[in-house]
Amino acid sequence: MAELKKILVSLPDSLLREVDEIVAIEKKNRSQFIREAMKLYIRERHKIEIREKMKKGYEEMARINAELTEEGFNSDMKTLEAYEAILSECE
């Protein structure tokens, strides 16, 4: 295990009572509880960061897809107009 450092944490009485109830039920100590809570918090932050990056990526892809669709539509319209012009000349 990595070297442990002691820190001082200030908590409101109500929160400390809740923590103490949980550690008593789970047969842990406060340090274990706080370590696990910190790890959980860090994991959740990473998940949120990844979701935000994915959201931005999907939004960027939606923008790119809309641009490509517009380009394709415009190209198809030009082709259709050219085809109709050729047909008009044949009449």
C-alpha positions in Angstrom: 0.0 0.0 0.0 1.2 3.5 -0.7 2.5 5.7 2.1 -0.4 7.1 4.1 -0.7 10.8 5.1 -2.8 12.1 7.9 -5.1 15.0 7.2 -7.5 17.0 9.3 -11.1 17.1 8.1 -13.8 19.3 9.6 -17.3 18.0 9.3 -20.7 19.2 10.7 -21.9 17.1 13.6 -24.9 15.7 11.5 -22.6 14.5 8.7 -20.2 12.9 11.2 -23.1 11.1 12.9 -24.2 9.6 9.5 -20.6 8.5 8.8 -20.3 6.9 12.2 -23.6 5.0 11.7 -22.4 3.7 8.3 -18.9 2.7 9.5 -20.5 0.9 12.5 -22.8 -1.0 10.2 -20.1 -1.9 7.6 -17.5 -2.6 10.3 -15.0 -0.1 8.9 -13.3 2.9 10.4 -13.6 6.5 9.4 -10.4 6.5 7.5 -11.5 3.6 5.3 -14.8 5.3 4.8 -13.3 8.6 3.7 -10.8 6.8 1.4 -13.6 4.9 -0.3 -15.8 8.1 -0.5 -12.9 10.0 -2.1 -12.2 7.2 -4.6 -15.9 7.1 -5.5 -16.1 10.8 -5.9 -13.0 10.8 -8.2 -14.5 7.9 -10.3 -17.7 9.8 -10.7 -15.9 13.0 -11.7 -14.1 11.0 -14.4 -17.4 9.6 -15.7 -18.9 13.0 -15.9 -15.8 14.3 -17.8 -16.0 11.4 -20.2 -19.7 12.0 -20.7 -19.1 15.7 -21.4 -16.4 14.9 -24.0 -18.7 12.3 -25.6 -21.5 14.8 -25.7 -19.3 17.4 -27.4 -18.1 14.8 -29.9 -21.6 13.8 -30.8 -22.6 17.4 -31.2 -19.6 18.0 -33.5 -20.5 14.9 -35.5 -24.1 16.1 -35.8 -22.8 19.4 -37.2 -20.5 17.7 -39.6 -23.3 15.3 -40.8 -25.6 18.2 -41.3 -23.0 20.0 -43.5 -22.4 16.8 -45.5 -26.1 16.3 -46.0 -26.5 19.9 -47.2 -23.5 19.4 -49.6 -25.0 16.2 -50.9 -28.4 17.7 -51.3 -27.0 20.7 -53.2 -25.0 18.4 -55.4 -28.1 16.3 -56.2 -30.2 19.4 -56.9 -27.5 20.6 -59.4 -27.5 17.2 -61.1 -31.3 17.2 -61.2 -31.4 20.7 -62.7 -28.7 19.7 -65.3 -30.7 16.6 -66.2 -33.9 18.6 -66.5 -32.2 21.1 -68.7 -31.0 18.3 -71.0 -34.6 16.9 -71.1 -36.0 20.4 -71.9 -33.6 20.7 -74.9 -34.7 17.3 -76.2 -38.4 18.4 -76.4 
